[in-house]
Protein backbone atom coordinates (compact mmCIF):
# COMPACT_ATOMS: atom_id res chain seq x y z
CA UNK A 1 0.00 0.00 0.00
CA UNK A 2 1.20 3.47 -0.79
CA UNK A 3 -0.16 6.93 -0.22
CA UNK A 4 1.04 10.44 -0.82
CA UNK A 5 -1.47 11.80 1.71
CA UNK A 6 -0.49 10.08 4.95
CA UNK A 7 1.38 7.04 6.25
CA UNK A 8 -0.55 3.77 6.34
CA UNK A 9 0.68 1.74 9.30
CA UNK A 10 -2.45 0.13 10.73
CA UNK A 11 -5.95 -0.70 9.48
CA UNK A 12 -7.20 2.35 11.42
CA UNK A 13 -5.20 4.54 9.03
CA UNK A 14 -7.51 3.38 6.23
CA UNK A 15 -10.76 4.64 7.76
CA UNK A 16 -12.49 6.87 5.19
CA UNK A 17 -9.51 6.52 2.84
CA UNK A 18 -10.22 6.21 -0.92
CA UNK A 19 -8.02 3.25 -1.78
CA UNK A 20 -7.38 2.01 -5.30
CA UNK A 21 -7.87 -1.72 -5.50
CA UNK A 22 -7.62 -4.13 -8.38
CA UNK A 23 -11.08 -4.79 -9.83
CA UNK A 24 -11.75 -7.87 -7.64
CA UNK A 25 -14.77 -8.19 -5.31
CA UNK A 26 -12.71 -9.90 -2.60
CA UNK A 27 -10.30 -6.95 -2.40
CA UNK A 28 -13.16 -4.46 -2.22
CA UNK A 29 -14.69 -6.47 0.64
CA UNK A 30 -11.32 -6.58 2.44
CA UNK A 31 -10.85 -2.82 2.31
CA UNK A 32 -14.47 -2.16 3.30
CA UNK A 33 -13.89 -4.34 6.38
CA UNK A 34 -10.98 -2.06 7.28
CA UNK A 35 -13.17 1.03 6.94
CA UNK A 36 -11.72 2.24 3.64
CA UNK A 37 -13.62 3.25 0.55
CA UNK A 38 -12.29 0.83 -2.08
CA UNK A 39 -12.24 2.15 -5.63
CA UNK A 40 -11.60 -0.40 -8.38
CA UNK A 41 -9.19 1.11 -10.91
CA UNK A 42 -7.41 -0.76 -13.68
CA UNK A 43 -3.62 -0.73 -13.29
CA UNK A 44 -3.04 1.41 -16.38
CA UNK A 45 -5.20 4.16 -14.81
CA UNK A 46 -3.62 4.22 -11.33
CA UNK A 47 -1.29 7.17 -11.92
CA UNK A 48 -4.08 9.31 -13.39
CA UNK A 49 -6.50 8.33 -10.59
CA UNK A 50 -3.93 9.39 -7.97
CA UNK A 51 -3.06 12.58 -9.84
CA UNK A 52 -6.73 13.61 -10.23
CA UNK A 53 -7.62 12.77 -6.62
CA UNK A 54 -10.01 9.96 -7.54
CA UNK A 55 -8.13 7.85 -4.95
CA UNK A 56 -5.97 8.74 -1.94
CA UNK A 57 -3.68 5.73 -2.17
CA UNK A 58 -3.23 2.42 -3.91
CA UNK A 59 -2.70 -1.23 -3.29
CA UNK A 60 -0.73 -3.13 -5.84
CA UNK A 61 -0.41 -6.82 -5.10
CA UNK A 62 2.50 -8.57 -6.74
CA UNK A 63 1.81 -11.73 -8.59
CA UNK A 64 3.34 -14.94 -7.33
CA UNK A 65 4.93 -17.33 -9.81
PDB file with one MODEL, atoms N, CA, C and O in Angstrom:
MODEL        1
ATOM      1  N   UNK A   1       0.839  -1.173   0.000  1.00  0.00           N
ATOM      2  CA  UNK A   1       0.000   0.000   0.000  1.00  0.00           C
ATOM      3  C   UNK A   1       0.883   1.234   0.000  1.00  0.00           C
ATOM      4  O   UNK A   1       1.897   1.297   0.694  1.00  0.00           O
ATOM      5  N   UNK A   2       0.479   2.203  -0.785  1.00  0.00           N
ATOM      6  CA  UNK A   2       1.197   3.465  -0.791  1.00  0.00           C
ATOM      7  C   UNK A   2       0.202   4.619  -0.780  1.00  0.00           C
ATOM      8  O   UNK A   2      -0.939   4.492  -1.224  1.00  0.00           O
ATOM      9  N   UNK A   3       0.668   5.737  -0.262  1.00  0.00           N
ATOM     10  CA  UNK A   3      -0.156   6.932  -0.216  1.00  0.00           C
ATOM     11  C   UNK A   3       0.738   8.157  -0.179  1.00  0.00           C
ATOM     12  O   UNK A   3       1.772   8.167   0.489  1.00  0.00           O
ATOM     13  N   UNK A   4       0.336   9.175  -0.895  1.00  0.00           N
ATOM     14  CA  UNK A   4       1.039  10.439  -0.818  1.00  0.00           C
ATOM     15  C   UNK A   4       0.389  11.382   0.179  1.00  0.00           C
ATOM     16  O   UNK A   4       0.877  12.491   0.401  1.00  0.00           O
ATOM     17  N   UNK A   5      -0.715  10.944   0.783  1.00  0.00           N
ATOM     18  CA  UNK A   5      -1.472  11.798   1.706  1.00  0.00           C
ATOM     19  C   UNK A   5      -1.061  11.620   3.157  1.00  0.00           C
ATOM     20  O   UNK A   5      -0.923  12.593   3.898  1.00  0.00           O
ATOM     21  N   UNK A   6      -0.863  10.351   3.565  1.00  0.00           N
ATOM     22  CA  UNK A   6      -0.494  10.078   4.952  1.00  0.00           C
ATOM     23  C   UNK A   6       0.087   8.677   5.043  1.00  0.00           C
ATOM     24  O   UNK A   6      -0.170   7.848   4.171  1.00  0.00           O
ATOM     25  N   UNK A   7       0.858   8.398   6.073  1.00  0.00           N
ATOM     26  CA  UNK A   7       1.384   7.044   6.254  1.00  0.00           C
ATOM     27  C   UNK A   7       0.249   6.049   6.550  1.00  0.00           C
ATOM     28  O   UNK A   7      -0.730   6.384   7.217  1.00  0.00           O
ATOM     29  N   UNK A   8       0.403   4.851   6.051  1.00  0.00           N
ATOM     30  CA  UNK A   8      -0.550   3.770   6.339  1.00  0.00           C
ATOM     31  C   UNK A   8       0.222   2.723   7.120  1.00  0.00           C
ATOM     32  O   UNK A   8       1.037   1.985   6.566  1.00  0.00           O
ATOM     33  N   UNK A   9      -0.052   2.671   8.431  1.00  0.00           N
ATOM     34  CA  UNK A   9       0.678   1.739   9.296  1.00  0.00           C
ATOM     35  C   UNK A   9      -0.231   0.690   9.927  1.00  0.00           C
ATOM     36  O   UNK A   9       0.204  -0.420  10.236  1.00  0.00           O
ATOM     37  N   UNK A  10      -1.495   1.054  10.114  1.00  0.00           N
ATOM     38  CA  UNK A  10      -2.448   0.129  10.729  1.00  0.00           C
ATOM     39  C   UNK A  10      -3.765   0.208   9.962  1.00  0.00           C
ATOM     40  O   UNK A  10      -3.981   1.160   9.212  1.00  0.00           O
ATOM     41  N   UNK A  11      -4.644  -0.771  10.133  1.00  0.00           N
ATOM     42  CA  UNK A  11      -5.949  -0.699   9.483  1.00  0.00           C
ATOM     43  C   UNK A  11      -6.721   0.574   9.842  1.00  0.00           C
ATOM     44  O   UNK A  11      -7.502   1.068   9.029  1.00  0.00           O
ATOM     45  N   UNK A  12      -6.513   1.105  11.042  1.00  0.00           N
ATOM     46  CA  UNK A  12      -7.203   2.347  11.423  1.00  0.00           C
ATOM     47  C   UNK A  12      -6.825   3.514  10.515  1.00  0.00           C
ATOM     48  O   UNK A  12      -7.614   4.443  10.342  1.00  0.00           O
ATOM     49  N   UNK A  13      -5.631   3.478   9.936  1.00  0.00           N
ATOM     50  CA  UNK A  13      -5.197   4.542   9.032  1.00  0.00           C
ATOM     51  C   UNK A  13      -6.004   4.562   7.739  1.00  0.00           C
ATOM     52  O   UNK A  13      -5.962   5.545   6.999  1.00  0.00           O
ATOM     53  N   UNK A  14      -6.738   3.487   7.463  1.00  0.00           N
ATOM     54  CA  UNK A  14      -7.510   3.383   6.227  1.00  0.00           C
ATOM     55  C   UNK A  14      -8.946   3.888   6.360  1.00  0.00           C
ATOM     56  O   UNK A  14      -9.657   3.978   5.359  1.00  0.00           O
ATOM     57  N   UNK A  15      -9.376   4.213   7.551  1.00  0.00           N
ATOM     58  CA  UNK A  15     -10.765   4.637   7.757  1.00  0.00           C
ATOM     59  C   UNK A  15     -11.071   5.882   6.923  1.00  0.00           C
ATOM     60  O   UNK A  15     -10.421   6.916   7.072  1.00  0.00           O
ATOM     61  N   UNK A  16     -12.077   5.768   6.036  1.00  0.00           N
ATOM     62  CA  UNK A  16     -12.488   6.870   5.186  1.00  0.00           C
ATOM     63  C   UNK A  16     -11.547   7.152   4.022  1.00  0.00           C
ATOM     64  O   UNK A  16     -11.747   8.118   3.286  1.00  0.00           O
ATOM     65  N   UNK A  17     -10.536   6.330   3.850  1.00  0.00           N
ATOM     66  CA  UNK A  17      -9.514   6.519   2.836  1.00  0.00           C
ATOM     67  C   UNK A  17      -9.998   5.953   1.497  1.00  0.00           C
ATOM     68  O   UNK A  17     -10.492   4.826   1.456  1.00  0.00           O
ATOM     69  N   UNK A  18      -9.869   6.697   0.421  1.00  0.00           N
ATOM     70  CA  UNK A  18     -10.221   6.210  -0.916  1.00  0.00           C
ATOM     71  C   UNK A  18      -9.019   5.426  -1.453  1.00  0.00           C
ATOM     72  O   UNK A  18      -8.022   6.004  -1.887  1.00  0.00           O
ATOM     73  N   UNK A  19      -9.139   4.119  -1.413  1.00  0.00           N
ATOM     74  CA  UNK A  19      -8.019   3.254  -1.779  1.00  0.00           C
ATOM     75  C   UNK A  19      -8.259   2.576  -3.116  1.00  0.00           C
ATOM     76  O   UNK A  19      -9.288   1.931  -3.319  1.00  0.00           O
ATOM     77  N   UNK A  20      -7.307   2.725  -4.026  1.00  0.00           N
ATOM     78  CA  UNK A  20      -7.384   2.015  -5.295  1.00  0.00           C
ATOM     79  C   UNK A  20      -7.155   0.542  -5.028  1.00  0.00           C
ATOM     80  O   UNK A  20      -6.204   0.158  -4.347  1.00  0.00           O
ATOM     81  N   UNK A  21      -8.038  -0.275  -5.571  1.00  0.00           N
ATOM     82  CA  UNK A  21      -7.867  -1.720  -5.496  1.00  0.00           C
ATOM     83  C   UNK A  21      -7.992  -2.285  -6.904  1.00  0.00           C
ATOM     84  O   UNK A  21      -8.608  -1.673  -7.778  1.00  0.00           O
ATOM     85  N   UNK A  22      -7.411  -3.439  -7.112  1.00  0.00           N
ATOM     86  CA  UNK A  22      -7.616  -4.126  -8.381  1.00  0.00           C
ATOM     87  C   UNK A  22      -9.101  -4.461  -8.480  1.00  0.00           C
ATOM     88  O   UNK A  22      -9.746  -4.694  -7.457  1.00  0.00           O
ATOM     89  N   UNK A  23      -9.651  -4.490  -9.681  1.00  0.00           N
ATOM     90  CA  UNK A  23     -11.078  -4.790  -9.833  1.00  0.00           C
ATOM     91  C   UNK A  23     -11.406  -6.244  -9.460  1.00  0.00           C
ATOM     92  O   UNK A  23     -11.630  -7.076 -10.339  1.00  0.00           O
ATOM     93  N   UNK A  24     -11.433  -6.539  -8.173  1.00  0.00           N
ATOM     94  CA  UNK A  24     -11.749  -7.872  -7.644  1.00  0.00           C
ATOM     95  C   UNK A  24     -12.662  -7.711  -6.436  1.00  0.00           C
ATOM     96  O   UNK A  24     -12.301  -7.006  -5.494  1.00  0.00           O
ATOM     97  N   UNK A  25     -13.828  -8.338  -6.434  1.00  0.00           N
ATOM     98  CA  UNK A  25     -14.769  -8.185  -5.313  1.00  0.00           C
ATOM     99  C   UNK A  25     -14.170  -8.521  -3.946  1.00  0.00           C
ATOM    100  O   UNK A  25     -14.513  -7.883  -2.951  1.00  0.00           O
ATOM    101  N   UNK A  26     -13.285  -9.508  -3.887  1.00  0.00           N
ATOM    102  CA  UNK A  26     -12.709  -9.898  -2.601  1.00  0.00           C
ATOM    103  C   UNK A  26     -11.846  -8.774  -2.028  1.00  0.00           C
ATOM    104  O   UNK A  26     -11.834  -8.560  -0.815  1.00  0.00           O
ATOM    105  N   UNK A  27     -11.126  -8.056  -2.887  1.00  0.00           N
ATOM    106  CA  UNK A  27     -10.300  -6.946  -2.404  1.00  0.00           C
ATOM    107  C   UNK A  27     -11.168  -5.782  -1.937  1.00  0.00           C
ATOM    108  O   UNK A  27     -10.860  -5.137  -0.936  1.00  0.00           O
ATOM    109  N   UNK A  28     -12.245  -5.515  -2.657  1.00  0.00           N
ATOM    110  CA  UNK A  28     -13.161  -4.457  -2.222  1.00  0.00           C
ATOM    111  C   UNK A  28     -13.729  -4.796  -0.849  1.00  0.00           C
ATOM    112  O   UNK A  28     -13.796  -3.932   0.025  1.00  0.00           O
ATOM    113  N   UNK A  29     -14.136  -6.042  -0.655  1.00  0.00           N
ATOM    114  CA  UNK A  29     -14.686  -6.465   0.643  1.00  0.00           C
ATOM    115  C   UNK A  29     -13.639  -6.335   1.749  1.00  0.00           C
ATOM    116  O   UNK A  29     -13.963  -5.927   2.864  1.00  0.00           O
ATOM    117  N   UNK A  30     -12.407  -6.675   1.450  1.00  0.00           N
ATOM    118  CA  UNK A  30     -11.319  -6.578   2.437  1.00  0.00           C
ATOM    119  C   UNK A  30     -11.140  -5.129   2.886  1.00  0.00           C
ATOM    120  O   UNK A  30     -11.067  -4.860   4.085  1.00  0.00           O
ATOM    121  N   UNK A  31     -11.069  -4.213   1.955  1.00  0.00           N
ATOM    122  CA  UNK A  31     -10.849  -2.817   2.315  1.00  0.00           C
ATOM    123  C   UNK A  31     -12.069  -2.203   2.988  1.00  0.00           C
ATOM    124  O   UNK A  31     -11.922  -1.349   3.863  1.00  0.00           O
ATOM    125  N   UNK A  32     -13.264  -2.618   2.598  1.00  0.00           N
ATOM    126  CA  UNK A  32     -14.472  -2.159   3.298  1.00  0.00           C
ATOM    127  C   UNK A  32     -14.440  -2.600   4.755  1.00  0.00           C
ATOM    128  O   UNK A  32     -14.826  -1.842   5.644  1.00  0.00           O
ATOM    129  N   UNK A  33     -13.977  -3.831   5.003  1.00  0.00           N
ATOM    130  CA  UNK A  33     -13.891  -4.344   6.377  1.00  0.00           C
ATOM    131  C   UNK A  33     -12.924  -3.516   7.213  1.00  0.00           C
ATOM    132  O   UNK A  33     -13.075  -3.436   8.432  1.00  0.00           O
ATOM    133  N   UNK A  34     -11.945  -2.906   6.580  1.00  0.00           N
ATOM    134  CA  UNK A  34     -10.978  -2.058   7.277  1.00  0.00           C
ATOM    135  C   UNK A  34     -11.448  -0.617   7.397  1.00  0.00           C
ATOM    136  O   UNK A  34     -10.764   0.212   7.996  1.00  0.00           O
ATOM    137  N   UNK A  35     -12.615  -0.312   6.829  1.00  0.00           N
ATOM    138  CA  UNK A  35     -13.166   1.035   6.938  1.00  0.00           C
ATOM    139  C   UNK A  35     -12.796   1.960   5.796  1.00  0.00           C
ATOM    140  O   UNK A  35     -13.128   3.145   5.823  1.00  0.00           O
ATOM    141  N   UNK A  36     -12.112   1.431   4.793  1.00  0.00           N
ATOM    142  CA  UNK A  36     -11.722   2.245   3.636  1.00  0.00           C
ATOM    143  C   UNK A  36     -12.860   2.297   2.629  1.00  0.00           C
ATOM    144  O   UNK A  36     -13.848   1.571   2.738  1.00  0.00           O
ATOM    145  N   UNK A  37     -12.698   3.158   1.668  1.00  0.00           N
ATOM    146  CA  UNK A  37     -13.624   3.253   0.549  1.00  0.00           C
ATOM    147  C   UNK A  37     -12.891   2.720  -0.686  1.00  0.00           C
ATOM    148  O   UNK A  37     -12.213   3.478  -1.380  1.00  0.00           O
ATOM    149  N   UNK A  38     -13.027   1.409  -0.963  1.00  0.00           N
ATOM    150  CA  UNK A  38     -12.291   0.832  -2.082  1.00  0.00           C
ATOM    151  C   UNK A  38     -12.820   1.344  -3.418  1.00  0.00           C
ATOM    152  O   UNK A  38     -14.028   1.451  -3.629  1.00  0.00           O
ATOM    153  N   UNK A  39     -11.892   1.656  -4.305  1.00  0.00           N
ATOM    154  CA  UNK A  39     -12.244   2.150  -5.631  1.00  0.00           C
ATOM    155  C   UNK A  39     -11.515   1.303  -6.658  1.00  0.00           C
ATOM    156  O   UNK A  39     -10.303   1.435  -6.824  1.00  0.00           O
ATOM    157  N   UNK A  40     -12.251   0.423  -7.358  1.00  0.00           N
ATOM    158  CA  UNK A  40     -11.601  -0.401  -8.379  1.00  0.00           C
ATOM    159  C   UNK A  40     -11.104   0.462  -9.535  1.00  0.00           C
ATOM    160  O   UNK A  40     -11.878   1.190 -10.157  1.00  0.00           O
ATOM    161  N   UNK A  41      -9.812   0.373  -9.813  1.00  0.00           N
ATOM    162  CA  UNK A  41      -9.194   1.115 -10.908  1.00  0.00           C
ATOM    163  C   UNK A  41      -8.229   0.161 -11.599  1.00  0.00           C
ATOM    164  O   UNK A  41      -7.407  -0.478 -10.943  1.00  0.00           O
ATOM    165  N   UNK A  42      -8.328   0.065 -12.918  1.00  0.00           N
ATOM    166  CA  UNK A  42      -7.413  -0.763 -13.683  1.00  0.00           C
ATOM    167  C   UNK A  42      -5.984  -0.233 -13.510  1.00  0.00           C
ATOM    168  O   UNK A  42      -5.782   0.970 -13.347  1.00  0.00           O
ATOM    169  N   UNK A  43      -5.010  -1.122 -13.546  1.00  0.00           N
ATOM    170  CA  UNK A  43      -3.623  -0.734 -13.288  1.00  0.00           C
ATOM    171  C   UNK A  43      -3.148   0.403 -14.181  1.00  0.00           C
ATOM    172  O   UNK A  43      -2.436   1.295 -13.719  1.00  0.00           O
ATOM    173  N   UNK A  44      -3.531   0.382 -15.450  1.00  0.00           N
ATOM    174  CA  UNK A  44      -3.037   1.408 -16.376  1.00  0.00           C
ATOM    175  C   UNK A  44      -3.591   2.794 -16.068  1.00  0.00           C
ATOM    176  O   UNK A  44      -3.117   3.784 -16.625  1.00  0.00           O
ATOM    177  N   UNK A  45      -4.592   2.879 -15.184  1.00  0.00           N
ATOM    178  CA  UNK A  45      -5.198   4.155 -14.815  1.00  0.00           C
ATOM    179  C   UNK A  45      -4.810   4.638 -13.415  1.00  0.00           C
ATOM    180  O   UNK A  45      -5.282   5.685 -12.972  1.00  0.00           O
ATOM    181  N   UNK A  46      -3.958   3.890 -12.717  1.00  0.00           N
ATOM    182  CA  UNK A  46      -3.620   4.218 -11.328  1.00  0.00           C
ATOM    183  C   UNK A  46      -2.989   5.606 -11.209  1.00  0.00           C
ATOM    184  O   UNK A  46      -3.412   6.409 -10.378  1.00  0.00           O
ATOM    185  N   UNK A  47      -1.991   5.888 -12.024  1.00  0.00           N
ATOM    186  CA  UNK A  47      -1.288   7.167 -11.919  1.00  0.00           C
ATOM    187  C   UNK A  47      -2.261   8.331 -12.102  1.00  0.00           C
ATOM    188  O   UNK A  47      -2.241   9.289 -11.329  1.00  0.00           O
ATOM    189  N   UNK A  48      -3.111   8.247 -13.125  1.00  0.00           N
ATOM    190  CA  UNK A  48      -4.084   9.306 -13.391  1.00  0.00           C
ATOM    191  C   UNK A  48      -5.075   9.437 -12.243  1.00  0.00           C
ATOM    192  O   UNK A  48      -5.415  10.551 -11.844  1.00  0.00           O
ATOM    193  N   UNK A  49      -5.546   8.303 -11.703  1.00  0.00           N
ATOM    194  CA  UNK A  49      -6.501   8.332 -10.589  1.00  0.00           C
ATOM    195  C   UNK A  49      -5.885   9.010  -9.365  1.00  0.00           C
ATOM    196  O   UNK A  49      -6.562   9.774  -8.677  1.00  0.00           O
ATOM    197  N   UNK A  50      -4.614   8.739  -9.089  1.00  0.00           N
ATOM    198  CA  UNK A  50      -3.929   9.386  -7.972  1.00  0.00           C
ATOM    199  C   UNK A  50      -3.739  10.882  -8.254  1.00  0.00           C
ATOM    200  O   UNK A  50      -3.965  11.722  -7.382  1.00  0.00           O
ATOM    201  N   UNK A  51      -3.332  11.192  -9.449  1.00  0.00           N
ATOM    202  CA  UNK A  51      -3.062  12.579  -9.837  1.00  0.00           C
ATOM    203  C   UNK A  51      -4.328  13.437  -9.771  1.00  0.00           C
ATOM    204  O   UNK A  51      -4.277  14.592  -9.348  1.00  0.00           O
ATOM    205  N   UNK A  52      -5.464  12.867 -10.191  1.00  0.00           N
ATOM    206  CA  UNK A  52      -6.727  13.614 -10.228  1.00  0.00           C
ATOM    207  C   UNK A  52      -7.493  13.570  -8.904  1.00  0.00           C
ATOM    208  O   UNK A  52      -8.547  14.194  -8.780  1.00  0.00           O
ATOM    209  N   UNK A  53      -6.974  12.842  -7.921  1.00  0.00           N
ATOM    210  CA  UNK A  53      -7.622  12.775  -6.625  1.00  0.00           C
ATOM    211  C   UNK A  53      -8.807  11.820  -6.561  1.00  0.00           C
ATOM    212  O   UNK A  53      -9.584  11.857  -5.607  1.00  0.00           O
ATOM    213  N   UNK A  54      -8.949  10.961  -7.574  1.00  0.00           N
ATOM    214  CA  UNK A  54     -10.010   9.956  -7.539  1.00  0.00           C
ATOM    215  C   UNK A  54      -9.782   8.996  -6.376  1.00  0.00           C
ATOM    216  O   UNK A  54     -10.734   8.516  -5.761  1.00  0.00           O
ATOM    217  N   UNK A  55      -8.506   8.717  -6.077  1.00  0.00           N
ATOM    218  CA  UNK A  55      -8.135   7.854  -4.953  1.00  0.00           C
ATOM    219  C   UNK A  55      -7.061   8.551  -4.123  1.00  0.00           C
ATOM    220  O   UNK A  55      -6.332   9.406  -4.625  1.00  0.00           O
ATOM    221  N   UNK A  56      -6.973   8.176  -2.847  1.00  0.00           N
ATOM    222  CA  UNK A  56      -5.970   8.739  -1.939  1.00  0.00           C
ATOM    223  C   UNK A  56      -4.693   7.911  -1.914  1.00  0.00           C
ATOM    224  O   UNK A  56      -3.615   8.426  -1.618  1.00  0.00           O
ATOM    225  N   UNK A  57      -4.818   6.638  -2.223  1.00  0.00           N
ATOM    226  CA  UNK A  57      -3.683   5.727  -2.173  1.00  0.00           C
ATOM    227  C   UNK A  57      -3.981   4.520  -3.036  1.00  0.00           C
ATOM    228  O   UNK A  57      -5.038   4.430  -3.661  1.00  0.00           O
ATOM    229  N   UNK A  58      -3.030   3.586  -3.061  1.00  0.00           N
ATOM    230  CA  UNK A  58      -3.227   2.417  -3.907  1.00  0.00           C
ATOM    231  C   UNK A  58      -2.626   1.177  -3.295  1.00  0.00           C
ATOM    232  O   UNK A  58      -1.655   1.224  -2.540  1.00  0.00           O
ATOM    233  N   UNK A  59      -3.233   0.072  -3.647  1.00  0.00           N
ATOM    234  CA  UNK A  59      -2.697  -1.227  -3.285  1.00  0.00           C
ATOM    235  C   UNK A  59      -2.360  -1.883  -4.597  1.00  0.00           C
ATOM    236  O   UNK A  59      -3.105  -1.800  -5.574  1.00  0.00           O
ATOM    237  N   UNK A  60      -1.217  -2.538  -4.595  1.00  0.00           N
ATOM    238  CA  UNK A  60      -0.733  -3.127  -5.836  1.00  0.00           C
ATOM    239  C   UNK A  60      -0.083  -4.454  -5.501  1.00  0.00           C
ATOM    240  O   UNK A  60       1.124  -4.543  -5.281  1.00  0.00           O
ATOM    241  N   UNK A  61      -0.916  -5.481  -5.468  1.00  0.00           N
ATOM    242  CA  UNK A  61      -0.409  -6.817  -5.105  1.00  0.00           C
ATOM    243  C   UNK A  61       0.502  -7.362  -6.194  1.00  0.00           C
ATOM    244  O   UNK A  61       0.194  -7.263  -7.382  1.00  0.00           O
ATOM    245  N   UNK A  62       1.599  -7.924  -5.791  1.00  0.00           N
ATOM    246  CA  UNK A  62       2.505  -8.569  -6.737  1.00  0.00           C
ATOM    247  C   UNK A  62       2.033  -9.977  -7.011  1.00  0.00           C
ATOM    248  O   UNK A  62       1.568 -10.683  -6.116  1.00  0.00           O
ATOM    249  N   UNK A  63       2.156 -10.366  -8.241  1.00  0.00           N
ATOM    250  CA  UNK A  63       1.806 -11.731  -8.595  1.00  0.00           C
ATOM    251  C   UNK A  63       2.842 -12.700  -8.056  1.00  0.00           C
ATOM    252  O   UNK A  63       4.003 -12.338  -7.868  1.00  0.00           O
ATOM    253  N   UNK A  64       2.431 -13.904  -7.813  1.00  0.00           N
ATOM    254  CA  UNK A  64       3.343 -14.944  -7.334  1.00  0.00           C
ATOM    255  C   UNK A  64       3.499 -15.967  -8.431  1.00  0.00           C
ATOM    256  O   UNK A  64       2.506 -16.438  -8.984  1.00  0.00           O
ATOM    257  N   UNK A  65       4.747 -16.324  -8.763  1.00  0.00           N
ATOM    258  CA  UNK A  65       4.934 -17.327  -9.808  1.00  0.00           C
ATOM    259  C   UNK A  65       5.358 -18.641  -9.230  1.00  0.00           C
ATOM    260  O   UNK A  65       5.561 -19.604  -9.970  1.00  0.00           O
TER     261      UNK A  65
ENDMDL
END
